[in-house]
Amino acid sequence: MPLNKGAKPGSKGFGENIAVEIKSGKKKSQAVAIAYSEAKAKKKKKK
């Protein structure tokens, strides 16, 4: 399942991104970092 791009921290999509990464075998801290990275990537593209 692809990650939700631009999901703001605290949103449902952000939590889903974390859950997808944990399910794929990543550690919780790494999954959170990836979710923040995805949220930031969308923000950079927007400018």
N, CA, C and O atoms as a printed pandas DataFrame, in Angstrom:
     atom_number atom_name residue_name chain_id  residue_number  x_coord  y_coord  z_coord
0              1         N          MET        A               1    0.838   -1.173    0.000
1              2        CA          MET        A               1    0.000    0.000    0.000
2              3         C          MET        A               1    0.883    1.237    0.000
3              4         O          MET        A               1    1.787    1.347    0.829
4              5         N          PRO        A               2    0.639    2.168   -0.913
5              6        CA          PRO        A               2    1.456    3.378   -0.951
6              7         C          PRO        A               2    1.144    4.290    0.229
7              8         O          PRO        A               2    0.043    4.267    0.780
8              9         N          LEU        A               3    2.123    5.080    0.599
9             10        CA          LEU        A               3    1.935    5.996    1.717
10            11         C          LEU        A               3    1.161    7.227    1.272
11            12         O          LEU        A               3    1.203    7.620    0.106
12            13         N          ASN        A               4    0.450    7.834    2.229
13            14        CA          ASN        A               4   -0.302    9.055    1.958
14            15         C          ASN        A               4    0.665   10.233    1.935
15            16         O          ASN        A               4    1.299   10.537    2.945
16            17         N          LYS        A               5    0.778   10.883    0.812
17            18        CA          LYS        A               5    1.673   12.040    0.695
18            19         C          LYS        A               5    1.023   13.244    1.356
19            20         O          LYS        A               5   -0.170   13.486    1.174
20            21         N          GLY        A               6    1.794   13.990    2.112
21            22        CA          GLY        A               6    1.322   15.231    2.711
22            23         C          GLY        A               6    0.369   15.071    3.872
23            24         O          GLY        A               6   -0.331   16.019    4.228
24            25         N          ALA        A               7    0.325   13.890    4.473
25            26        CA          ALA        A               7   -0.548   13.679    5.633
26            27         C          ALA        A               7    0.046   14.421    6.827
27            28         O          ALA        A               7    1.160   14.120    7.256
28            29         N          LYS        A               8   -0.685   15.377    7.355
29            30        CA          LYS        A               8   -0.194   16.205    8.453
30            31         C          LYS        A               8   -0.104   15.377    9.732
31            32         O          LYS        A               8   -0.942   14.506    9.970
32            33         N          PRO        A               9    0.919   15.646   10.564
33            34        CA          PRO        A               9    1.019   14.949   11.841
34            35         C          PRO        A               9   -0.255   15.124   12.656
35            36         O          PRO        A               9   -0.779   16.231   12.776
36            37         N          GLY        A              10   -0.739   14.044   13.202
37            38        CA          GLY        A              10   -1.974   14.052   13.973
38            39         C          GLY        A              10   -3.195   13.681   13.150
39            40         O          GLY        A              10   -4.275   13.467   13.700
40            41         N          SER        A              11   -3.031   13.605   11.842
41            42        CA          SER        A              11   -4.168   13.242   10.997
42            43         C          SER        A              11   -4.267   11.729   10.866
43            44         O          SER        A              11   -3.349   10.990   11.224
44            45         N          LYS        A              12   -5.395   11.295   10.347
45            46        CA          LYS        A              12   -5.633    9.862   10.156
46            47         C          LYS        A              12   -4.608    9.279    9.174
47            48         O          LYS        A              12   -4.093    8.182    9.389
48            49         N          GLY        A              13   -4.320   10.006    8.114
49            50        CA          GLY        A              13   -3.372    9.534    7.104
50            51         C          GLY        A              13   -1.970    9.360    7.660
51            52         O          GLY        A              13   -1.250    8.439    7.274
52            53         N          PHE        A              14   -1.587   10.242    8.562
53            54        CA          PHE        A              14   -0.267   10.164    9.181
54            55         C          PHE        A              14   -0.149    8.873    9.998
55            56         O          PHE        A              14    0.860    8.171    9.929
56            57         N          GLY        A              15   -1.197    8.575   10.773
57            58        CA          GLY        A              15   -1.225    7.336   11.560
58            59         C          GLY        A              15   -1.220    6.103   10.683
59            60         O          GLY        A              15   -0.593    5.097   11.013
60            61         N          GLU        A              16   -1.924    6.185    9.561
61            62        CA          GLU        A              16   -1.944    5.058    8.625
62            63         C          GLU        A              16   -0.557    4.818    8.034
63            64         O          GLU        A              16   -0.144    3.672    7.858
64            65         N          ASN        A              17    0.162    5.899    7.729
65            66        CA          ASN        A              17    1.520    5.752    7.206
66            67         C          ASN        A              17    2.411    5.021    8.204
67            68         O          ASN        A              17    3.192    4.149    7.825
68            69         N          ILE        A              18    2.291    5.374    9.465
69            70        CA          ILE        A              18    3.081    4.717   10.510
70            71         C          ILE        A              18    2.707    3.238   10.601
71            72         O          ILE        A              18    3.580    2.374   10.681
72            73         N          ALA        A              19    1.411    2.954   10.589
73            74        CA          ALA        A              19    0.944    1.569   10.689
74            75         C          ALA        A              19    1.439    0.723    9.521
75            76         O          ALA        A              19    1.815   -0.435    9.705
76            77         N          VAL        A              20    1.441    1.296    8.326
77            78        CA          VAL        A              20    1.907    0.558    7.139
78            79         C          VAL        A              20    3.388    0.218    7.274
79            80         O          VAL        A              20    3.803   -0.896    6.956
80            81         N          GLU        A              21    4.172    1.163    7.738
81            82        CA          GLU        A              21    5.607    0.921    7.882
82            83         C          GLU        A              21    5.906   -0.098    8.980
83            84         O          GLU        A              21    6.790   -0.939    8.815
84            85         N          ILE        A              22    5.190   -0.033   10.086
85            86        CA          ILE        A              22    5.389   -1.007   11.168
86            87         C          ILE        A              22    5.002   -2.401   10.682
87            88         O          ILE        A              22    5.689   -3.379   10.976
88            89         N          LYS        A              23    3.911   -2.488    9.948
89            90        CA          LYS        A              23    3.457   -3.781    9.424
90            91         C          LYS        A              23    4.474   -4.377    8.459
91            92         O          LYS        A              23    4.594   -5.597    8.346
92            93         N          SER        A              24    5.214   -3.498    7.756
93            94        CA          SER        A              24    6.209   -3.991    6.810
94            95         C          SER        A              24    7.516   -4.398    7.501
95            96         O          SER        A              24    8.449   -4.862    6.845
96            97         N          GLY        A              25    7.578   -4.222    8.837
97            98        CA          GLY        A              25    8.719   -4.736    9.580
98            99         C          GLY        A              25    9.696   -3.694   10.088
99           100         O          GLY        A              25   10.758   -4.044   10.603
100          101         N          LYS        A              26    9.361   -2.433    9.956
101          102        CA          LYS        A              26   10.265   -1.381   10.431
102          103         C          LYS        A              26   10.009   -1.120   11.914
103          104         O          LYS        A              26    8.924   -1.396   12.427
104          105         N          LYS        A              27   11.032   -0.579   12.600
105          106        CA          LYS        A              27   10.870   -0.201   14.005
106          107         C          LYS        A              27    9.957    1.010   14.093
107          108         O          LYS        A              27    9.813    1.766   13.132
108          109         N          LYS        A              28    9.338    1.186   15.263
109          110        CA          LYS        A              28    8.393    2.295   15.442
110          111         C          LYS        A              28    9.056    3.648   15.190
111          112         O          LYS        A              28    8.476    4.505   14.523
112          113         N          SER        A              29   10.256    3.844   15.712
113          114        CA          SER        A              29   10.926    5.133   15.544
114          115         C          SER        A              29   11.248    5.404   14.073
115          116         O          SER        A              29   11.144    6.539   13.609
116          117         N          GLN        A              30   11.632    4.375   13.356
117          118        CA          GLN        A              30   11.930    4.538   11.936
118          119         C          GLN        A              30   10.642    4.801   11.148
119          120         O          GLN        A              30   10.649    5.591   10.205
120          121         N          ALA        A              31    9.555    4.156   11.521
121          122        CA          ALA        A              31    8.271    4.358   10.850
122          123         C          ALA        A              31    7.790    5.792   11.032
123          124         O          ALA        A              31    7.264    6.394   10.096
124          125         N          VAL        A              32    7.967    6.341   12.228
125          126        CA          VAL        A              32    7.569    7.727   12.487
126          127         C          VAL        A              32    8.417    8.678   11.656
127          128         O          VAL        A              32    7.895    9.640   11.092
128          129         N          ALA        A              33    9.717    8.422   11.572
129          130        CA          ALA        A              33   10.601    9.267   10.777
130          131         C          ALA        A              33   10.200    9.253    9.303
131          132         O          ALA        A              33   10.235   10.293    8.645
132          133         N          ILE        A              34    9.829    8.112    8.789
133          134        CA          ILE        A              34    9.394    8.000    7.393
134          135         C          ILE        A              34    8.095    8.775    7.185
135          136         O          ILE        A              34    7.933    9.454    6.171
136          137         N          ALA        A              35    7.176    8.677    8.134
137          138        CA          ALA        A              35    5.905    9.394    8.023
138          139         C          ALA        A              35    6.133   10.909    8.008
139          140         O          ALA        A              35    5.508   11.625    7.225
140          141         N          TYR        A              36    7.021   11.390    8.868
141          142        CA          TYR        A              36    7.351   12.817    8.862
142          143         C          TYR        A              36    8.015   13.213    7.546
143          144         O          TYR        A              36    7.760   14.295    7.019
144          145         N          SER        A              37    8.854   12.348    7.026
145          146        CA          SER        A              37    9.524   12.619    5.758
146          147         C          SER        A              37    8.520   12.744    4.617
147          148         O          SER        A              37    8.653   13.622    3.764
148          149         N          GLU        A              38    7.519   11.874    4.600
149          150        CA          GLU        A              38    6.476   11.932    3.571
150          151         C          GLU        A              38    5.670   13.224    3.690
151          152         O          GLU        A              38    5.321   13.834    2.680
152          153         N          ALA        A              39    5.377   13.640    4.917
153          154        CA          ALA        A              39    4.616   14.870    5.126
154          155         C          ALA        A              39    5.427   16.075    4.658
155          156         O          ALA        A              39    4.890   17.007    4.058
156          157         N          LYS        A              40    6.705   16.042    4.937
157          158        CA          LYS        A              40    7.595   17.142    4.544
158          159         C          LYS        A              40    7.794   17.177    3.031
159          160         O          LYS        A              40    7.900   18.257    2.450
160          161         N          ALA        A              41    7.845   16.015    2.387
161          162        CA          ALA        A              41    8.067   15.943    0.932
162          163         C          ALA        A              41    6.946   16.650    0.192
163          164         O          ALA        A              41    7.212   17.366   -0.774
164          165         N          LYS        A              42    5.737   16.478    0.602
165          166        CA          LYS        A              42    4.592   17.120   -0.047
166          167         C          LYS        A              42    4.666   18.634    0.143
167          168         O          LYS        A              42    4.354   19.401   -0.768
168          169         N          LYS        A              43    5.080   19.049    1.334
169          170        CA          LYS        A              43    5.170   20.478    1.647
170          171         C          LYS        A              43    6.212   21.153    0.759
171          172         O          LYS        A              43    5.988   22.265    0.282
172          173         N          LYS        A              44    7.361   20.487    0.531
173          174        CA          LYS        A              44    8.405   21.044   -0.318
174          175         C          LYS        A              44    7.942   21.183   -1.761
175          176         O          LYS        A              44    8.234   22.185   -2.415
176          177         N          LYS        A              45    7.218   20.176   -2.264
177          178        CA          LYS        A              45    6.748   20.203   -3.637
178          179         C          LYS        A              45    5.755   21.346   -3.864
179          180         O          LYS        A              45    5.691   21.918   -4.952
180          181         N          LYS        A              46    4.992   21.666   -2.833
181          182        CA          LYS        A              46    3.930   22.661   -2.939
182          183         C          LYS        A              46    4.482   24.050   -3.254
183          184         O          LYS        A              46    3.829   24.821   -3.958
184          185         N          LYS        A              47    5.657   24.382   -2.754
185          186        CA          LYS        A              47    6.229   25.727   -2.935
186          187         C          LYS        A              47    6.589   26.025   -4.343
187          188         O          LYS        A              47    7.078   27.116   -4.638
